[in-house]
Amino acid sequence: MQRSKFIKTSTIDTVRRLLKDHPHLRDDDNRLIANIWYITSPNITEGALDFLNEIAEGNLPSSESIRRCRQKLQQIDKGLRGKLWNKRHGMQNEVREELHNIESNYEKDSATF
């Protein structure tokens, strides 16, 4: 990947470009984040400590910001969705029900104290 193609663009533009150009990143936030940090970090070749300092100093987009951009772009643009998108969203009702059950059990347990 060429770094200069992405430098000085917003995080959402970078995420969009990577999702369009590299479909394997659509279902793998860790690889997506690693790619974005690679192309936005001019010091990546100087070593791990320098890279971690870049993260700590806020010079790179946060992993959460990258994940949220990917999530929003896939919600809006079906062409950017990965193979797992429909599977994850098909489980939505089951997850909601499970969370509701956990919440109900927690409320019952905390009421007895």
PyMOL CGO cylinders between C-alpha atoms (Angstrom):
from pymol import cmd
from pymol.cgo import CYLINDER

trace = [
    CYLINDER, 0.00, 0.00, 0.00, 1.25, 3.45, -0.84, 0.3, 1, 1, 1, 1, 1, 1,
    CYLINDER, 1.25, 3.45, -0.84, 1.29, 5.79, 2.10, 0.3, 1, 1, 1, 1, 1, 1,
    CYLINDER, 1.29, 5.79, 2.10, 1.19, 9.02, 0.12, 0.3, 1, 1, 1, 1, 1, 1,
    CYLINDER, 1.19, 9.02, 0.12, -2.18, 8.07, -1.35, 0.3, 1, 1, 1, 1, 1, 1,
    CYLINDER, -2.18, 8.07, -1.35, -3.80, 8.40, 2.09, 0.3, 1, 1, 1, 1, 1, 1,
    CYLINDER, -3.80, 8.40, 2.09, -1.82, 11.00, 3.99, 0.3, 1, 1, 1, 1, 1, 1,
    CYLINDER, -1.82, 11.00, 3.99, -3.67, 14.21, 4.86, 0.3, 1, 1, 1, 1, 1, 1,
    CYLINDER, -3.67, 14.21, 4.86, -7.11, 12.69, 4.44, 0.3, 1, 1, 1, 1, 1, 1,
    CYLINDER, -7.11, 12.69, 4.44, -9.72, 12.29, 7.11, 0.3, 1, 1, 1, 1, 1, 1,
    CYLINDER, -9.72, 12.29, 7.11, -10.11, 8.98, 8.88, 0.3, 1, 1, 1, 1, 1, 1,
    CYLINDER, -10.11, 8.98, 8.88, -13.46, 8.30, 7.24, 0.3, 1, 1, 1, 1, 1, 1,
    CYLINDER, -13.46, 8.30, 7.24, -11.99, 8.90, 3.76, 0.3, 1, 1, 1, 1, 1, 1,
    CYLINDER, -11.99, 8.90, 3.76, -9.11, 6.55, 4.53, 0.3, 1, 1, 1, 1, 1, 1,
    CYLINDER, -9.11, 6.55, 4.53, -11.46, 3.87, 5.87, 0.3, 1, 1, 1, 1, 1, 1,
    CYLINDER, -11.46, 3.87, 5.87, -13.72, 4.22, 2.82, 0.3, 1, 1, 1, 1, 1, 1,
    CYLINDER, -13.72, 4.22, 2.82, -10.78, 3.89, 0.41, 0.3, 1, 1, 1, 1, 1, 1,
    CYLINDER, -10.78, 3.89, 0.41, -9.39, 0.82, 2.19, 0.3, 1, 1, 1, 1, 1, 1,
    CYLINDER, -9.39, 0.82, 2.19, -12.79, -0.88, 2.33, 0.3, 1, 1, 1, 1, 1, 1,
    CYLINDER, -12.79, -0.88, 2.33, -13.31, -0.26, -1.39, 0.3, 1, 1, 1, 1, 1, 1,
    CYLINDER, -13.31, -0.26, -1.39, -9.83, -1.33, -2.46, 0.3, 1, 1, 1, 1, 1, 1,
    CYLINDER, -9.83, -1.33, -2.46, -9.29, -4.22, -0.03, 0.3, 1, 1, 1, 1, 1, 1,
    CYLINDER, -9.29, -4.22, -0.03, -12.46, -6.31, 0.58, 0.3, 1, 1, 1, 1, 1, 1,
    CYLINDER, -12.46, -6.31, 0.58, -10.63, -8.61, 3.03, 0.3, 1, 1, 1, 1, 1, 1,
    CYLINDER, -10.63, -8.61, 3.03, -10.52, -5.67, 5.49, 0.3, 1, 1, 1, 1, 1, 1,
    CYLINDER, -10.52, -5.67, 5.49, -14.33, -5.38, 5.60, 0.3, 1, 1, 1, 1, 1, 1,
    CYLINDER, -14.33, -5.38, 5.60, -14.68, -8.16, 8.18, 0.3, 1, 1, 1, 1, 1, 1,
    CYLINDER, -14.68, -8.16, 8.18, -11.47, -7.63, 10.15, 0.3, 1, 1, 1, 1, 1, 1,
    CYLINDER, -11.47, -7.63, 10.15, -11.24, -4.49, 12.29, 0.3, 1, 1, 1, 1, 1, 1,
    CYLINDER, -11.24, -4.49, 12.29, -7.79, -5.44, 13.59, 0.3, 1, 1, 1, 1, 1, 1,
    CYLINDER, -7.79, -5.44, 13.59, -6.30, -5.60, 10.09, 0.3, 1, 1, 1, 1, 1, 1,
    CYLINDER, -6.30, -5.60, 10.09, -8.15, -2.44, 9.08, 0.3, 1, 1, 1, 1, 1, 1,
    CYLINDER, -8.15, -2.44, 9.08, -6.77, -0.58, 12.09, 0.3, 1, 1, 1, 1, 1, 1,
    CYLINDER, -6.77, -0.58, 12.09, -3.25, -1.92, 11.49, 0.3, 1, 1, 1, 1, 1, 1,
    CYLINDER, -3.25, -1.92, 11.49, -3.40, -0.77, 7.85, 0.3, 1, 1, 1, 1, 1, 1,
    CYLINDER, -3.40, -0.77, 7.85, -4.61, 2.70, 8.77, 0.3, 1, 1, 1, 1, 1, 1,
    CYLINDER, -4.61, 2.70, 8.77, -1.95, 3.11, 11.44, 0.3, 1, 1, 1, 1, 1, 1,
    CYLINDER, -1.95, 3.11, 11.44, 0.67, 1.90, 8.96, 0.3, 1, 1, 1, 1, 1, 1,
    CYLINDER, 0.67, 1.90, 8.96, -0.26, 4.41, 6.28, 0.3, 1, 1, 1, 1, 1, 1,
    CYLINDER, -0.26, 4.41, 6.28, -0.75, 7.32, 8.66, 0.3, 1, 1, 1, 1, 1, 1,
    CYLINDER, -0.75, 7.32, 8.66, 2.40, 6.84, 10.74, 0.3, 1, 1, 1, 1, 1, 1,
    CYLINDER, 2.40, 6.84, 10.74, 5.53, 8.33, 9.20, 0.3, 1, 1, 1, 1, 1, 1,
    CYLINDER, 5.53, 8.33, 9.20, 7.68, 6.79, 11.97, 0.3, 1, 1, 1, 1, 1, 1,
    CYLINDER, 7.68, 6.79, 11.97, 6.46, 3.20, 11.69, 0.3, 1, 1, 1, 1, 1, 1,
    CYLINDER, 6.46, 3.20, 11.69, 9.82, 2.01, 10.35, 0.3, 1, 1, 1, 1, 1, 1,
    CYLINDER, 9.82, 2.01, 10.35, 11.75, 3.51, 13.26, 0.3, 1, 1, 1, 1, 1, 1,
    CYLINDER, 11.75, 3.51, 13.26, 10.55, 0.90, 15.72, 0.3, 1, 1, 1, 1, 1, 1,
    CYLINDER, 10.55, 0.90, 15.72, 7.76, -0.27, 17.94, 0.3, 1, 1, 1, 1, 1, 1,
    CYLINDER, 7.76, -0.27, 17.94, 8.47, 2.18, 20.75, 0.3, 1, 1, 1, 1, 1, 1,
    CYLINDER, 8.47, 2.18, 20.75, 8.20, 5.17, 18.41, 0.3, 1, 1, 1, 1, 1, 1,
    CYLINDER, 8.20, 5.17, 18.41, 4.99, 3.74, 17.00, 0.3, 1, 1, 1, 1, 1, 1,
    CYLINDER, 4.99, 3.74, 17.00, 3.52, 3.30, 20.48, 0.3, 1, 1, 1, 1, 1, 1,
    CYLINDER, 3.52, 3.30, 20.48, 4.52, 6.86, 21.31, 0.3, 1, 1, 1, 1, 1, 1,
    CYLINDER, 4.52, 6.86, 21.31, 2.65, 8.04, 18.21, 0.3, 1, 1, 1, 1, 1, 1,
    CYLINDER, 2.65, 8.04, 18.21, -0.45, 6.25, 19.51, 0.3, 1, 1, 1, 1, 1, 1,
    CYLINDER, -0.45, 6.25, 19.51, 0.02, 7.59, 23.04, 0.3, 1, 1, 1, 1, 1, 1,
    CYLINDER, 0.02, 7.59, 23.04, 0.44, 11.17, 21.81, 0.3, 1, 1, 1, 1, 1, 1,
    CYLINDER, 0.44, 11.17, 21.81, -2.75, 10.97, 19.77, 0.3, 1, 1, 1, 1, 1, 1,
    CYLINDER, -2.75, 10.97, 19.77, -0.98, 11.34, 16.43, 0.3, 1, 1, 1, 1, 1, 1,
    CYLINDER, -0.98, 11.34, 16.43, -2.85, 8.39, 14.95, 0.3, 1, 1, 1, 1, 1, 1,
    CYLINDER, -2.85, 8.39, 14.95, -6.60, 7.82, 14.65, 0.3, 1, 1, 1, 1, 1, 1,
    CYLINDER, -6.60, 7.82, 14.65, -7.94, 5.81, 17.59, 0.3, 1, 1, 1, 1, 1, 1,
    CYLINDER, -7.94, 5.81, 17.59, -8.96, 2.22, 17.00, 0.3, 1, 1, 1, 1, 1, 1,
    CYLINDER, -8.96, 2.22, 17.00, -12.48, 3.08, 18.17, 0.3, 1, 1, 1, 1, 1, 1,
    CYLINDER, -12.48, 3.08, 18.17, -12.72, 5.94, 15.69, 0.3, 1, 1, 1, 1, 1, 1,
    CYLINDER, -12.72, 5.94, 15.69, -11.64, 3.65, 12.86, 0.3, 1, 1, 1, 1, 1, 1,
    CYLINDER, -11.64, 3.65, 12.86, -14.12, 0.96, 13.92, 0.3, 1, 1, 1, 1, 1, 1,
    CYLINDER, -14.12, 0.96, 13.92, -16.98, 3.46, 14.13, 0.3, 1, 1, 1, 1, 1, 1,
    CYLINDER, -16.98, 3.46, 14.13, -16.15, 4.85, 10.68, 0.3, 1, 1, 1, 1, 1, 1,
    CYLINDER, -16.15, 4.85, 10.68, -16.15, 1.33, 9.24, 0.3, 1, 1, 1, 1, 1, 1,
    CYLINDER, -16.15, 1.33, 9.24, -19.45, 0.55, 10.94, 0.3, 1, 1, 1, 1, 1, 1,
    CYLINDER, -19.45, 0.55, 10.94, -21.16, 3.73, 9.69, 0.3, 1, 1, 1, 1, 1, 1,
    CYLINDER, -21.16, 3.73, 9.69, -19.83, 3.35, 6.14, 0.3, 1, 1, 1, 1, 1, 1,
    CYLINDER, -19.83, 3.35, 6.14, -21.06, -0.24, 5.97, 0.3, 1, 1, 1, 1, 1, 1,
    CYLINDER, -21.06, -0.24, 5.97, -24.45, 0.81, 7.30, 0.3, 1, 1, 1, 1, 1, 1,
    CYLINDER, -24.45, 0.81, 7.30, -24.78, 3.44, 4.57, 0.3, 1, 1, 1, 1, 1, 1,
    CYLINDER, -24.78, 3.44, 4.57, -23.08, 1.70, 1.62, 0.3, 1, 1, 1, 1, 1, 1,
    CYLINDER, -23.08, 1.70, 1.62, -23.95, -1.97, 1.00, 0.3, 1, 1, 1, 1, 1, 1,
    CYLINDER, -23.95, -1.97, 1.00, -21.00, -2.25, -1.38, 0.3, 1, 1, 1, 1, 1, 1,
    CYLINDER, -21.00, -2.25, -1.38, -18.59, -1.83, 1.54, 0.3, 1, 1, 1, 1, 1, 1,
    CYLINDER, -18.59, -1.83, 1.54, -20.09, -4.65, 3.61, 0.3, 1, 1, 1, 1, 1, 1,
    CYLINDER, -20.09, -4.65, 3.61, -18.11, -7.80, 4.21, 0.3, 1, 1, 1, 1, 1, 1,
    CYLINDER, -18.11, -7.80, 4.21, -19.28, -11.38, 4.13, 0.3, 1, 1, 1, 1, 1, 1,
    CYLINDER, -19.28, -11.38, 4.13, -20.01, -11.40, 7.87, 0.3, 1, 1, 1, 1, 1, 1,
    CYLINDER, -20.01, -11.40, 7.87, -22.14, -8.23, 7.94, 0.3, 1, 1, 1, 1, 1, 1,
    CYLINDER, -22.14, -8.23, 7.94, -25.48, -9.96, 7.30, 0.3, 1, 1, 1, 1, 1, 1,
    CYLINDER, -25.48, -9.96, 7.30, -24.62, -12.77, 9.71, 0.3, 1, 1, 1, 1, 1, 1,
    CYLINDER, -24.62, -12.77, 9.71, -23.82, -10.30, 12.50, 0.3, 1, 1, 1, 1, 1, 1,
    CYLINDER, -23.82, -10.30, 12.50, -26.97, -8.29, 11.89, 0.3, 1, 1, 1, 1, 1, 1,
    CYLINDER, -26.97, -8.29, 11.89, -29.07, -11.46, 11.69, 0.3, 1, 1, 1, 1, 1, 1,
    CYLINDER, -29.07, -11.46, 11.69, -28.08, -12.20, 15.29, 0.3, 1, 1, 1, 1, 1, 1,
    CYLINDER, -28.08, -12.20, 15.29, -29.22, -8.76, 16.44, 0.3, 1, 1, 1, 1, 1, 1,
    CYLINDER, -29.22, -8.76, 16.44, -32.52, -9.86, 18.01, 0.3, 1, 1, 1, 1, 1, 1,
    CYLINDER, -32.52, -9.86, 18.01, -30.90, -12.78, 19.84, 0.3, 1, 1, 1, 1, 1, 1,
    CYLINDER, -30.90, -12.78, 19.84, -28.25, -10.49, 21.31, 0.3, 1, 1, 1, 1, 1, 1,
    CYLINDER, -28.25, -10.49, 21.31, -30.85, -7.95, 22.40, 0.3, 1, 1, 1, 1, 1, 1,
    CYLINDER, -30.85, -7.95, 22.40, -32.86, -10.66, 24.14, 0.3, 1, 1, 1, 1, 1, 1,
    CYLINDER, -32.86, -10.66, 24.14, -29.77, -12.01, 25.87, 0.3, 1, 1, 1, 1, 1, 1,
    CYLINDER, -29.77, -12.01, 25.87, -28.78, -8.53, 27.06, 0.3, 1, 1, 1, 1, 1, 1,
    CYLINDER, -28.78, -8.53, 27.06, -32.32, -7.94, 28.32, 0.3, 1, 1, 1, 1, 1, 1,
    CYLINDER, -32.32, -7.94, 28.32, -32.16, -11.22, 30.28, 0.3, 1, 1, 1, 1, 1, 1,
    CYLINDER, -32.16, -11.22, 30.28, -28.81, -10.26, 31.80, 0.3, 1, 1, 1, 1, 1, 1,
    CYLINDER, -28.81, -10.26, 31.80, -30.18, -6.85, 32.76, 0.3, 1, 1, 1, 1, 1, 1,
    CYLINDER, -30.18, -6.85, 32.76, -33.30, -8.40, 34.32, 0.3, 1, 1, 1, 1, 1, 1,
    CYLINDER, -33.30, -8.40, 34.32, -31.23, -10.86, 36.34, 0.3, 1, 1, 1, 1, 1, 1,
    CYLINDER, -31.23, -10.86, 36.34, -28.92, -8.08, 37.50, 0.3, 1, 1, 1, 1, 1, 1,
    CYLINDER, -28.92, -8.08, 37.50, -31.87, -5.97, 38.64, 0.3, 1, 1, 1, 1, 1, 1,
    CYLINDER, -31.87, -5.97, 38.64, -33.32, -8.94, 40.56, 0.3, 1, 1, 1, 1, 1, 1,
    CYLINDER, -33.32, -8.94, 40.56, -29.97, -9.67, 42.22, 0.3, 1, 1, 1, 1, 1, 1,
    CYLINDER, -29.97, -9.67, 42.22, -29.31, -6.07, 43.17, 0.3, 1, 1, 1, 1, 1, 1,
    CYLINDER, -29.31, -6.07, 43.17, -32.83, -5.68, 44.61, 0.3, 1, 1, 1, 1, 1, 1,
    CYLINDER, -32.83, -5.68, 44.61, -32.14, -8.35, 47.21, 0.3, 1, 1, 1, 1, 1, 1,
    CYLINDER, -32.14, -8.35, 47.21, -29.27, -6.44, 48.81, 0.3, 1, 1, 1, 1, 1, 1,
]
cmd.load_cgo(trace, "trace")
